[in-house]
Amino acid sequence: MNNMINYDWQQLLTCADMFPNLHSLQVAFNSLRTLGPVPVGSLSQLRLLDVGANPLRDFSELWHLSQLPRLEELNINSCELPCVKFEDDGCQHSTQHFKSLTSLYIANNPLDNWKSVCQLSRLASLENLTFGLQIKADDYFPEFIYAIIRTLKMLNRTQVTVKEKRDYELFYLKKFSCPYYDAGGSENPTSDTVLNQDFVQEHPTFLQLAIDIGAPFDERGHRDKSQAPLKDQMLKVSILLPDGDRLERTLLPSVKISRLKMMLRRSLKLPHSAKLKLSYTPKKSCRDEKNIPLDCDYKDVGFFSLGDGDTIHLSW
């Protein structure tokens, strides 16, 4: 089925029943405001469903789809959804909904808090996520999504390596080590460790992450006052484009130059064939000082002594 046919949900189900082995259903741009119950046996073979660009406005409408047994890929981009919340919220961490879902596209929705990320961490099989990163919070970085959603392998069409994912997980554990111990955490946590519920709601996978890779050091009584805050370990850089415009980005020092180029290529929608060249000037540099080339794709940005506030020059 195709997009923009202006059927309501019941009409769509009636048509779908004519195709018992239907694997893909695309019904974007149909002005759907509600989704009704799916009868038992209907859409039982469906693997891909696109209901993007329909003004659903409430995530509870998607609960009707949550028991489709083979649904692997769901597009709900631009559905005016303010938050993500599953019907069994408050029960065990893993939700009973969307058990087979591996790919979710939920960009261009006004999601404005990290509770939605925590809810998505309850999806048992989620590996690929397209997600609007307009969330603003001083204590959070987009990379934390990889730590919170333990099963995630790809975010916004960028695949994470095992090492990068581990770096993000360690960064996340260290960032919230003090709240973890204040909530009753232990340096040797087990499944029997009981944490304050407020902390668990904000960090639902933190305890299991600490069990799996080790709890962070308890810094509450050992903090070095001369040590820079952890968030300052993220490099805030300005990227100067050929037309004079600038992009502001935050980077981990461990990010590879090749990955930085990939991020820029996708952010600027450049063709894969575009040969990107990067160089940088330090924040404190002389007027005549030449740009320092970032000319090895397999090195990380920290190797080149890139610092906070530096300017990266991009050309192609």
N, C-alpha and C positions, 0 to 999 in steps of 0.2 A: 504494500500500500504506500501511497505517496503523501507528501506534506500538502497542506493548504487545500483540503477538500471540504472543509467546513462541516464536518459531521460532528454530532455530539458523541459522548462516550458510549452510550448504548448502541447507537448506529454503528460505531466502529467495532464493538464486540460482535454485533450481528454479522457484519461482513467477515470478521476474522474467523467466525465459526464455520464459514464455508471452506476454510483452509486449515484443516486439523493439524497439518505438519508445518505450519507457518513458523519460520525461524527469525524473521526480521520484520519489524513494524515501525514505520516512520510516520508520525502524525504531528509533526511540528507545525506551528503557525496556524492552528485551528481554533483559536479563541476559546479553548477549553478552560473552564473555571473550576470544574469538579470532575473527579474520576469516581465512578461507582464501583461496587463490588464486582469482582471477576468470578463468574460461576465456576464451580468445581469442574475441572477437565478442560475448561477454555484456556487458550494460550499456553497449554501445557508443554509445548515444544519450543516456545519463544526463547531466543537467546539474546536478541538485541531489540531494545525499545527506545524510540526517540520521541519524547513529548516536550522537547525544548520549545522555548518561545511561546508557551501558553501561560496565561496569567493565573496560575494555580494559587499563588499567594500563601498557601498553607501546606507545610510538609505532611500534615496528616492525610492529605489527599493521596499521597503516595503509599500510604499503608495498604491501600487496596491492591497494590502490585507486589507487596512484600513476600507473598507466599508462592509466587510463580517459581516452580521448582528448578527450571533451567536458565533463568534470567542471569546472564553474565555481564551484560553491558547496558547501562542506562544513561540516557542523555536528558538532563533536566536543566540545561543552561537557560538563562534568561526567563525564569519562571516566577520572578518577583518573590522569591522565598526569603524571609527574614532570618530563619534559623532552621536547624536540623534537630529533630527530636523524634525518637522512636516510641511506639505505643507501649512497649514494656520498659520504659525508663524507670529507674529505681530498683529494677530486679538485678539479676546477675550481670556482670560486665558485658559479656557477649550477647548481642541481641539475637532473637530467633527469626528476625526478618532478613530477607535478601541473603540467604545462606550461600547462594552460588555466585553472587555479584563480585566480579573481579575488577571491573572498570566503571567509574562514575565520573560524569562530566557535570559539574555544578557551578561553572563560572558565570559571571555577570548576574549574580544574585546579591541582594544587599545584606550579606552575612557580615555581621559587625562584631562578633565576639568569638573567643576561643572555645566556648561551650559546644559550638557546632563541630569543631575539630575533634573534641573529646567524644562526641556522639558518633562521629564517623569511625573512631577507633574501635567501636563495638562491632563493626562489620567483619565477620570472621575471615573472609577471603579477599578483601580489597587490596589490590596491588597497583592499580593505575588510577590516579586522581587528577582531574583538572579542576582547579579551585581558585577563586578570586582571592588575591592576597592583599586586599585593601584593609585588612584588619590592622589597627594601630594600637600598640601597647608597648610601653617601654621595656617590659620584662620579657617580651616574646620576640622571636625571630622566625621567619618563614621556615627555616631549616628544622625547627622543632617539630614540624608536622611529621617528619620522618621518624622522630623519636616517639611521638605520641601514637601514631598509627603504625604499630610494629610490623604489620604485613606489607607496608607500602614499598614499592620498588621504583615507581615512576611518578613524578609530580610535574604537572604542566608540561608534559611531553619530554621531560628531561629525566633520563634514567640515572639512578644513584648507584655508585659502586659500593661494594661491601665495606671498604675502608672509609669512604665518605659517610656512609650511614652510621658506622661505629663512632666516627668523630662527632657527628651531630648528637648521637645518644649520650656520649660522655659530656659534651658541652651542656646538654639539657640537664643531666644529673647534677653537674657541678653548679649550674646556675641556680637550681632550686634546692640545694643541699640544706641550707638553714631552715627553710619552711618544712622540709621533710623531717628533720630531727625535732623541730618544734612540735610537729604533729604526732610524735611518738615513734619515729623511725629508729632503726638500729643499724649499726655497722655490719651486722651479720643477719640480715633479714631472712625470714622464712615465710612460707605461706600462712603461718599462724600469726604473723606480725599484724597488729591492729593499729591503723592510722586514724587520725581525726577525719570525720566524714567530709568536712569542708575541703580538706586537702585532697581527699580521694576524688571528690567531684571535679576539682580543677585539674587533677593529675591522675586520671584513672589507670594509666599503665605504668606509673612511676615505680610502684613497689615491685611488680614483676620484672621490670627492667633492671632494678637494683639487685634482685635475686639472680637474674641471668648473667649480668656482666660485672656485678660488684657495686656495693653502695658507695656513694661519694664520701670523701673525707669530711668529718664533722668539724667545720671551721668556726663554730660559734665562739669557742674560747681560745682559738688559735689564729685568729685572723691577723694577717700582717697589715697594719694600717698604711704602710707605704705601698702596698700592692694595689694596682689599678683595679677598679671594678671589672668583673668578668665581661660585662657588656662592652667595655672599652677594648677588649681583645678582638672584637669585630672591627674591621677596617671600613671606615666611611670614606668613599672616594667619589670624585666627580669625573664623569666620562665625557670628554669633549668630542663632539661629532664633527664631521667635515663641514657642515653648514653653520657651525658655531653654536648650535644648541647643546645643552648639557643634560646628562642623566645622572641622578644621584643613586648610588648603590652601596649596600653594605656587603662585605665579603669576609669569609673566614680566611686566615692566612694560608690554610692548607688547600685552597681551591686551585686546581690546575689551570694553567693558561689555556689549554685546549677547551676546558669546560667553560671558562669565562667567555671565550669566543663563541661557543655554542649558545650560551645564554644571550649574548648580544645579538647574534644572528637571528634568534627566534624573537627576541624582544622587538627588534627593528624590522622583522619580516623580510630579511635579506635572503636571497637564493643561496642554496648550499654551495654553489660554485663560487660565491664571493670570497675572495682571498683577503681576510682581515689582517691588518697590521696594527700592533699595539706598541705603544711606548708610554713612558710617564715622566712627569717632572715632579720632584719633591715639593712639598708645601713651602719649605724654606729653601729656595733656590735663587741663584743669581740670574739676572736678566739675560745674560749671554750663555747660560749653561745649556748644553744640548740635552735633548730628551734621551732618557735611558731606554733602550729597546727591550721589550718583553718578547724575546725571540726564540724561546724554547718551549714548545707546547707541552712538554712532559714535566716541566718544573712547576712548582706551586708559586703563588704570588709572593709568599714570604721569602722565597729564595732570592728574589730580586730586591729585597729590603723595601718593598712597597709599604708605605706608612699611612696612618690615619690623616685624612685631609689632602692627600696627594691627588694629582690630576692625571688621568689616563687619556692618552690621545688615540683616537680610533680613525683609521682610514681603510679604504678598500679600492 
